[in-house]
Amino acid sequence: MDLMHDRRDIGRVIAARTMFAIAFVFTAMTAIPNAKAEERVALVIGNSSYKSSPLKNPKNDAALMAAVLKEVGFQVIELADANQKAMKRAMVKFGRRLRKSGSVGLFYYAGHGVQVDGENFLIPIGADITDESEVAVEAVSVNDFMRTMERSSSRINIAIFDACRNNPFASSSRSGTRGLARAEAPAGTIISYATAPGRVALDGDAENSPYTAALVDAIRVEGLTIESVFKHARRKVVKLTGRKQIPWDNSSLTGDFYFKKGTGQPTAGTQTSPETDKRFAELEYWESVKDTSDAGAIKGYLQRFPQGMFAELAEVKLSTLSGEAKVAAVPGGTLNQGLGGLADPGAQDGESLYQRGLKFDWGRGIPQDKAEAERHYQKAARVGHAGAMRNLGLMYEYGDGVPKDTGDAFRWYQKAAEGGDAEGMSRLAHMYAFGKGVTRNERQAVRWYQQAAGEGIAEAMHNLGVLVEAGKGTRKDPARAAKLYRSAADKGFVSAKRALAALLDEGRGAQRDPDGAARYLLEAFKAGHKGARTDLLVKPKSWSVQTRRAVQRLLKQAGAYDGPANGNFGPKTTQALMAYGAQ
């Protein structure tokens, strides 16, 4: 909000906001007595009987999970050993049920799951997969299930994957690695995996997997929020497996959910909810201070309701009151714009506040203090400093000194991007691309990556290339992707070097160039890129023999290898790579 309002503007906004708040509280208070009981819908799938790499427990796990979900009030759609068609039909049925329910949706899957190029897939029974290029055709994308839930009217969506058991074709795959890839939770969603991203979960020696058995036990405990349920399960799995398996979850929930409510917890039909009581108390407080000229009273409101409905208006009013006080105190009615050390940071300009925030943020010349960093960034942001807005976004995205909140992160990145900050544009695009703090929107991601790339941000060039190569949010264009990767690679962005190497190796989007592919791949390898190191040390056959020969020739030129350039990566080549990487 622009801080240069006159008193009449502020008054009009306050009046409008107050009327809206009164309507909100009144609606909440009158609607709750008529609230109907919460509807819960679940889709549970367990796949065990694979022709190759069969699994013992997924069917048992799905049956156990379906039973406990019925105990806690879910309507359950249950499938065992489902083929692709059955899984997709069940997904459609599940989505229709959710659109009618308006409450809670839960999807549980046990079985084989793999990642390819960072996207997760669930493997149906009967899938005929020999390498990663067939996965998208034969398997079912996790993104499809997530979109089905996201498009519903459910207030809460829960996704549980006991599906990281192994990747049956990892040895012949360039990007299909162990376990499942990290996924961000869209707004109103919590995602839980049996183990951390990139790791493999245990099928278990008992009738059920360690994760599902622990999770079911936790669900049956009264009075636990869903976050506590997953924490209880995690602790048990860690103990049972000797830390070989550590379950992982990601949440963007803003409210509480209980599988089994304990006594004394709110239920539908009570006169008012705790949230409504809080809103009503806030409204009463604001009514008592909104017309005051006492800055202390406004500060009191902000201390009690820092994220309240009127917090923005309170900040504007406080700024106006403080500004008037300063003008009255300075001879001639002008504000002192000098730096003045730390005595009066409110008189500093946005850039000075931002620089001071950086010092506290990183501990440059002064003790690191994230709270002070956030305070200075907030002040700089209020006077329009886009870099401060971007850094606030980073703090909220990663919970760095403030409570993690992807919604707030998204809003700060949006302000930074609209203020012309190129890195803010790139971060905003990332939020859209992965659905962090906002509904996933690849077209918007492309839009903002393009702007950031035009400002010279190498990461944006690479990430835009990934979307362009896959045809997500824009027309599929390998040639354009290759140009973007090359621009980012020439700026030193390591992931772009590996991505460009792949296109040059295949002759896709660019003329086939094994020597160029080898050069970029080795540069990524030497820089420590995890994918490049896996490519050359673990899965060299995922690259053409011509590129492998070129790698050996380059190792020879570097004095690290004295064997033949025949494309066969034996112990001698591996030793040479290790020595080259250590140089």
C-alpha positions in Angstrom: 0.0 0.0 0.0 1.2 3.5 -0.8 2.2 5.3 2.4 1.4 8.7 1.0 -2.3 8.7 1.9 -3.9 11.8 3.3 -6.1 11.5 6.4 -9.3 11.4 4.4 -8.1 8.4 2.4 -7.0 6.5 5.5 -10.4 7.2 7.1 -12.3 5.9 4.1 -10.2 2.7 3.9 -10.6 2.2 7.7 -14.3 2.6 7.5 -14.6 0.2 4.6 -12.3 -2.4 6.1 -14.2 -2.2 9.5 -17.6 -2.8 7.8 -16.1 -5.8 5.9 -14.7 -7.2 9.2 -18.1 -6.8 10.9 -19.8 -8.6 8.1 -17.1 -11.4 8.3 -17.6 -11.9 12.0 -21.4 -11.8 11.8 -21.5 -14.3 9.0 -19.1 -16.6 10.8 -21.2 -16.5 14.0 -24.5 -17.0 12.3 -23.3 -19.7 9.9 -21.6 -22.1 12.3 -24.8 -23.4 14.1 -26.0 -24.6 10.7 -22.7 -26.2 9.7 -23.0 -29.8 8.7 -20.8 -32.6 9.8 -17.4 -32.8 8.0 -17.4 -35.2 5.0 -14.2 -37.2 4.5 -13.3 -39.0 1.2 -10.3 -41.2 0.6 -8.8 -43.1 -2.3 -6.5 -46.0 -1.2 -4.4 -48.0 -3.7 -2.0 -50.9 -2.9 0.0 -52.6 -5.7 2.0 -55.7 -4.9 1.8 -58.3 -7.7 4.3 -56.8 -10.2 5.6 -59.3 -12.8 9.1 -58.2 -12.0 10.1 -56.8 -8.6 7.0 -57.9 -6.8 6.4 -56.4 -3.3 5.0 -58.3 -0.3 3.3 -55.6 1.7 1.5 -52.9 -0.3 -1.8 -54.8 -0.6 -1.6 -55.4 3.2 -0.7 -51.8 3.8 -3.6 -50.5 1.7 -6.1 -52.8 3.5 -4.9 -51.7 6.9 -5.0 -48.0 5.9 -8.5 -48.3 4.4 -9.7 -50.0 7.6 -8.4 -47.2 9.9 -9.7 -44.5 7.7 -13.1 -46.0 7.9 -12.8 -46.0 11.6 -12.2 -42.3 11.7 -15.1 -41.4 9.3 -13.8 -41.6 5.8 -15.7 -42.9 2.8 -13.0 -45.1 1.2 -12.5 -46.0 -2.5 -10.2 -49.0 -2.3 -8.1 -50.7 -5.0 -5.6 -53.6 -4.9 -3.2 -54.6 -7.7 -4.7 -52.0 -10.0 -3.7 -51.5 -13.6 -3.3 -48.1 -15.2 -6.9 -47.9 -16.5 -8.3 -48.8 -13.0 -6.1 -46.2 -11.3 -7.1 -43.5 -13.6 -10.8 -44.4 -13.4 -10.5 -44.4 -9.6 -8.9 -41.0 -9.8 -11.8 -39.6 -11.7 -14.3 -41.1 -9.3 -12.3 -39.7 -6.4 -12.3 -36.2 -7.9 -16.1 -36.3 -8.4 -16.7 -37.3 -4.8 -14.4 -34.5 -3.6 -16.2 -31.9 -5.6 -19.4 -32.8 -3.8 -17.9 -33.1 -0.3 -16.3 -29.7 0.3 -14.4 -31.1 3.3 -11.4 -33.4 3.5 -9.7 -35.5 0.7 -7.0 -38.1 1.3 -5.0 -40.2 -1.2 -2.9 -43.1 -0.1 -0.7 -45.2 -2.3 1.6 -48.1 -1.6 3.7 -49.8 -4.3 6.4 -49.0 -6.7 7.0 -45.3 -7.4 9.8 -43.6 -9.4 11.0 -40.2 -10.4 12.0 -39.1 -13.9 13.4 -35.6 -14.5 12.1 -34.6 -11.1 8.5 -35.8 -11.7 7.0 -38.6 -9.6 5.1 -41.5 -11.1 3.2 -44.4 -9.6 3.7 -47.8 -11.3 0.5 -49.8 -12.1 0.3 -53.5 -12.3 1.0 -54.7 -15.8 3.1 -51.7 -16.7 5.7 -52.7 -19.4 8.6 -50.4 -18.6 12.2 -51.1 -19.8 13.6 -47.6 -19.5 12.7 -44.1 -18.3 11.3 -43.0 -21.7 8.3 -45.3 -21.2 7.4 -44.2 -17.7 5.1 -41.3 -18.7 3.2 -43.7 -21.1 2.9 -46.7 -18.8 2.7 -45.2 -15.3 0.4 -42.6 -13.6 1.8 -39.2 -12.8 1.5 -38.1 -9.1 0.8 -34.6 -10.5 -2.4 -35.9 -11.9 -3.6 -37.0 -8.5 -2.5 -33.7 -6.9 -4.3 -31.7 -9.5 -7.5 -33.7 -9.0 -7.4 -32.9 -5.3 -6.4 -29.3 -5.9 -9.3 -28.7 -8.3 -11.8 -30.0 -5.8 -13.7 -28.0 -3.2 -12.0 -29.7 -0.3 -10.8 -27.5 2.5 -7.9 -29.9 3.3 -6.1 -32.4 1.0 -3.8 -35.1 2.3 -1.5 -37.2 0.1 0.4 -40.2 1.6 3.0 -42.2 -0.4 4.5 -45.4 0.8 5.9 -45.7 -2.6 9.6 -45.2 -2.6 10.7 -48.8 -2.5 13.1 -48.8 -5.4 13.5 -47.8 -9.1 13.6 -51.1 -11.1 15.4 -49.5 -14.0 17.7 -46.9 -12.3 20.9 -48.5 -13.7 20.0 -47.6 -17.3 18.4 -44.3 -16.6 20.0 -40.8 -16.8 17.5 -39.1 -14.5 15.4 -41.9 -12.9 17.2 -42.0 -9.6 16.5 -43.7 -6.3 13.2 -42.9 -4.5 10.8 -40.1 -5.2 11.6 -36.4 -5.9 10.7 -33.7 -3.5 7.3 -32.1 -4.2 5.9 -28.9 -2.9 2.4 -28.9 -1.3 -0.2 -26.8 -3.1 -2.2 -24.4 -0.9 -4.3 -26.4 1.7 -2.4 -29.6 1.2 -0.1 -31.8 3.2 2.1 -34.5 1.5 3.8 -37.3 3.4 6.4 -39.7 2.1 7.6 -42.9 3.7 11.1 -41.7 3.4 13.1 -38.6 2.5 13.3 -37.4 -1.2 15.8 -39.5 -3.2 15.9 -42.3 -0.6 14.4 -45.8 -0.6 11.8 -47.0 1.9 11.7 -50.5 3.4 9.0 -53.0 2.4 9.4 -54.6 5.9 9.7 -58.1 7.2 6.3 -58.1 9.0 2.9 -58.0 7.4 3.1 -54.3 6.9 5.7 -51.7 6.0 7.3 -49.9 9.0 5.9 -46.6 7.8 2.2 -47.6 7.3 2.2 -49.6 10.5 3.5 -46.6 12.4 1.2 -44.2 10.7 -1.9 -46.2 11.4 -1.0 -46.4 15.1 -0.6 -42.6 15.2 -4.0 -42.0 13.4 -5.8 -43.9 16.1 -4.5 -41.6 18.9 -7.1 -39.1 20.0 -6.4 -35.4 20.0 -3.4 -35.3 17.6 -3.2 -32.7 14.8 -2.3 -34.2 11.5 1.2 -32.7 11.8 1.6 -34.5 15.1 0.4 -37.7 13.6 3.1 -37.6 11.0 5.7 -36.7 13.7 4.7 -39.6 15.9 5.0 -42.0 12.9 8.4 -40.5 11.9 9.9 -41.0 15.3 8.7 -44.6 15.4 10.0 -45.5 11.9 13.4 -43.9 12.7 13.7 -46.0 15.8 12.5 -49.2 14.2 14.8 -48.9 11.2 17.9 -47.6 13.1 17.6 -44.3 11.1 17.8 -46.1 7.8 14.5 -44.6 6.9 13.3 -41.1 7.9 9.7 -40.2 6.8 9.3 -36.8 5.3 6.3 -34.4 4.8 5.6 -31.0 3.4 2.6 -28.9 4.4 0.9 -25.7 3.3 -2.1 -26.2 5.7 -3.3 -23.1 7.5 -5.8 -24.8 9.9 -5.9 -27.8 12.1 -7.1 -31.2 11.2 -7.6 -34.2 13.5 -8.2 -37.8 12.4 -9.7 -38.4 15.9 -10.7 -35.4 18.0 -10.1 -35.5 21.7 -12.6 -34.3 24.3 -12.9 -30.6 24.5 -11.8 -29.9 20.9 -14.2 -27.9 18.7 -16.8 -29.7 16.7 -19.4 -28.7 14.2 -22.4 -27.2 15.8 -20.7 -25.1 18.5 -21.9 -21.5 18.7 -18.6 -19.9 17.8 -15.1 -21.2 16.7 -11.8 -20.1 18.3 -11.0 -18.3 15.1 -14.3 -16.4 15.2 -13.7 -15.4 18.8 -10.3 -14.1 17.9 -11.7 -12.1 15.0 -14.4 -10.6 17.2 -11.8 -9.6 19.9 -9.7 -8.0 17.2 -12.6 -6.0 15.8 -13.4 -4.7 19.3 -9.8 -3.7 19.9 -9.5 -1.9 16.5 -12.8 0.0 17.1 -11.3 1.3 20.3 -8.1 2.7 18.7 -8.8 3.4 15.0 -9.5 7.1 15.6 -6.8 7.8 18.1 -3.8 10.0 17.5 -1.8 8.0 20.1 0.9 6.1 18.3 1.3 3.9 21.4 -2.2 2.7 21.1 -1.7 1.7 17.4 1.5 -0.1 18.4 -0.5 -2.0 21.0 -2.8 -3.3 18.4 0.0 -4.4 16.1 1.7 -6.2 19.0 -1.4 -8.1 19.8 -2.6 -8.8 16.2 0.6 -8.6 14.0 -1.1 -10.5 11.2 -4.6 -9.0 11.8 -7.2 -7.8 9.4 -6.2 -4.1 10.1 -2.4 -4.6 10.4 -1.7 -2.9 7.1 -3.9 0.1 8.0 -2.4 0.3 11.4 1.1 0.4 9.8 0.0 3.3 7.5 -1.6 5.2 10.4 1.4 4.6 12.6 3.7 5.9 9.8 1.6 9.0 9.4 1.5 9.7 13.1 5.3 9.1 13.4 6.0 11.3 10.4 3.9 14.2 11.8 5.8 13.9 15.2 9.2 14.0 13.4 8.2 17.1 11.3 7.0 18.9 14.4 10.2 18.1 16.2 12.6 19.3 13.5 13.2 23.0 13.0 11.9 24.2 9.7 9.6 21.2 9.4 12.0 19.0 7.4 13.0 15.5 8.2 16.7 14.7 8.8 17.6 12.2 6.1 21.2 11.5 7.4 22.2 8.0 8.3 22.6 8.8 12.0 24.0 5.3 12.9 21.4 3.1 14.6 19.7 5.9 16.6 16.9 6.5 14.2 16.6 3.9 11.4 13.1 5.2 10.5 14.7 8.3 9.1 17.0 6.4 6.8 16.1 5.9 3.1 15.1 2.5 1.7 18.6 1.5 0.5 20.2 2.3 3.8 17.6 0.3 5.7 18.1 -2.6 3.2 21.9 -2.5 3.6 21.5 -2.5 7.4 19.2 -5.5 7.1 21.8 -7.3 5.0 24.4 -6.8 7.7 22.1 -8.2 10.4 21.0 -11.0 8.0 24.6 -12.2 7.3 26.4 -11.0 10.4 28.6 -8.6 8.4 30.6 -6.6 10.9 27.9 -7.0 13.6 26.4 -10.0 15.4 23.9 -11.9 13.2 20.3 -11.1 14.2 17.5 -12.4 12.0 14.9 -10.5 13.9 16.7 -7.2 13.3 17.2 -8.2 9.7 13.5 -8.8 9.2 12.6 -5.5 10.9 14.9 -3.5 8.7 13.8 -5.3 5.6 10.1 -4.6 6.6 10.9 -0.9 7.0 12.8 -0.8 3.6 9.9 -2.6 1.9 7.4 -0.1 3.3 9.2 2.7 1.4 9.3 0.6 -1.8 12.7 -1.2 -1.8 12.2 -4.2 -4.0 15.3 -6.0 -2.9 14.1 -5.9 0.7 10.8 -7.4 -0.4 12.7 -10.2 -2.2 14.8 -11.0 0.9 11.6 -11.1 3.1 10.3 -13.6 0.6 13.4 -15.7 1.1 13.1 -15.6 4.9 9.4 -16.7 4.8 10.0 -19.3 2.1 12.7 -21.1 4.1 11.7 -20.2 7.6 14.9 -18.3 8.1 14.5 -16.4 11.3 10.7 -16.2 10.9 7.9 -18.8 10.8 8.0 -20.6 7.5 5.0 -19.4 5.4 5.0 -20.0 1.6 1.9 -17.8 1.2 3.7 -14.8 2.7 6.8 -15.7 0.7 4.8 -15.6 -2.5 3.3 -12.3 -1.7 6.7 -10.7 -1.0 8.2 -12.1 -4.2 5.2 -10.8 -6.1 5.8 -7.3 -4.7 9.5 -7.5 -5.4 8.9 -8.7 -9.0 6.3 -5.9 -9.7 8.9 -3.5 -8.2 11.4 -4.5 -10.9 13.7 -6.8 -8.9 15.0 -9.5 -11.3 15.8 -12.1 -8.6 12.3 -11.5 -7.2 10.9 -12.3 -10.6 12.9 -15.5 -10.7 11.7 -16.5 -7.2 8.1 -15.7 -8.1 8.4 -17.8 -11.2 9.7 -20.7 -9.0 6.7 -20.4 -6.7 4.3 -20.6 -9.7 6.2 -23.5 -11.2 6.0 -25.6 -8.1 2.7 -24.4 -6.6 4.4 -23.0 -3.5 2.1 -20.6 -1.7 -0.1 -20.3 -4.8 -1.9 -22.6 -7.2 0.6 -24.1 -9.6 0.6 -22.1 -12.9 3.3 -22.9 -15.4 2.2 -20.2 -17.8 2.8 -17.6 -15.1 6.1 -19.3 -14.3 7.2 -19.0 -17.9 6.1 -15.3 -18.0 8.2 -14.4 -14.9 11.2 -16.6 -15.8 11.3 -14.8 -19.2 11.4 -11.4 -17.5 14.1 -12.5 -15.1 16.1 -14.1 -17.9 15.9 -10.9 -19.9 17.5 -9.2 -16.8 20.4 -11.6 -17.0 19.5 -14.1 -14.2 21.2 -17.3 -15.1 19.0 -19.5 -12.9 15.9 -18.1 -14.6 17.4 -18.9 -18.0 18.0 -22.5 -17.0 14.6 -23.0 -15.3 12.8 -21.4 -18.3 14.8 -23.9 -20.5 13.5 -26.8 -18.5 9.9 -25.7 -19.0 10.4 -25.0 -22.7 12.1 -28.3 -23.2 9.2 -30.1 -21.6 6.5 -27.9 -23.2 5.1 -26.9 -19.8 3.4 -23.5 -19.8 4.6 -22.8 -23.3 5.2 -24.5 -26.7 7.7 -27.4 -26.6 10.9 -26.1 -28.3 14.1 -28.0 -27.7 16.1 -25.6 -29.9 15.0 -22.6 -27.7 15.7 -24.7 -24.6 19.3 -25.4 -25.9 19.9 -21.6 -26.4 18.6 -20.9 -22.9 20.8 -23.6 -21.4 23.8 -22.3 -23.3 23.2 -18.7 -22.1 22.9 -19.9 -18.5 25.9 -22.3 -18.8 28.1 -19.5 -20.2 27.2 -17.5 -17.1 28.5 -20.4 -15.0 25.2 -22.0 -14.0 26.1 -25.6 -13.4 22.8 -27.3 -13.8 22.5 -25.7 -17.3 25.8 -27.2 -18.3 24.5 -30.7 -17.6 21.2 -30.0 -19.3 22.9 -28.6 -22.4 25.3 -31.6 -22.4 22.2 -33.9 -22.7 20.8 -32.1 -25.7 24.2 -32.0 -27.4 24.7 -35.7 -26.8 21.3 -36.6 -28.3 21.3 -34.0 -31.1 18.0 -32.7 -29.8 17.4 -28.9 -30.3 21.0 -28.5 -31.4 23.4 -30.2 -33.8 24.8 -33.4 -32.3 28.1 -32.5 -30.7 29.8 -35.3 -28.5 32.8 -33.1 -27.9 30.7 -30.2 -26.6 28.5 -32.6 -24.6 31.6 -34.1 -22.9 33.1 -30.6 -22.2 29.9 -29.3 -20.5 29.3 -32.6 -18.7 32.9 -32.6 -17.3 32.5 -29.0 -16.2 29.4 -29.8 -14.3 31.1 -32.9 -12.8 34.1 -30.9 -11.7 31.8 -28.3 -10.1 30.2 -31.1 -8.0 26.8 -31.3 -9.7 25.2 -34.4 -8.2 23.5 -35.5 -11.5 26.7 -35.2 -13.5 28.7 -37.2 -11.0 26.0 -39.9 -11.0 26.0 -39.9 -14.8 29.8 -40.5 -15.1 30.5 -42.6 -12.1 27.4 -44.7 -11.8 25.4 -44.6 -15.1 27.9 -43.8 -17.9 25.9 -45.9 -20.4 23.1 -43.4 -20.3 25.3 -41.3 -22.5 26.3 -42.2 -26.1 29.6 -44.0 -26.7 30.8 -41.0 -28.8 30.3 -38.7 -25.8 32.0 -41.2 -23.4 35.0 -41.3 -25.8 35.1 -37.6 -25.8 35.2 -37.5 -22.0 38.1 -39.9 -22.0 40.0 -37.7 -24.5 39.4 -34.6 -22.4 40.6 -36.5 -19.3 43.8 -37.4 -21.3 44.3 -33.8 -22.2 44.0 -32.9 -18.5 46.7 -35.4 -17.6 44.3 -37.5 -15.5 43.9 -40.5 -17.8 46.3 -42.6 -19.9 44.0 -45.4 -21.2 42.3 -45.9 -24.5 39.5 -43.6 -25.6 37.1 -46.5 -26.4 34.0 -45.4 -24.5 34.3 -48.2 -21.9 34.3 -46.7 -18.4 36.2 -49.3 -16.4 38.1 -48.8 -13.1 40.8 -46.8 -14.8 38.4 -44.2 -16.2 36.6 -44.0 -12.8 39.9 -43.4 -11.0 40.7 -40.7 -13.6 37.3 -39.0 -13.0 37.8 -39.0 -9.3 41.3 -37.5 -9.7 40.0 -34.9 -12.2 37.1 -33.9 -9.8 39.5 -33.4 -7.0 41.8 -31.1 -8.9 
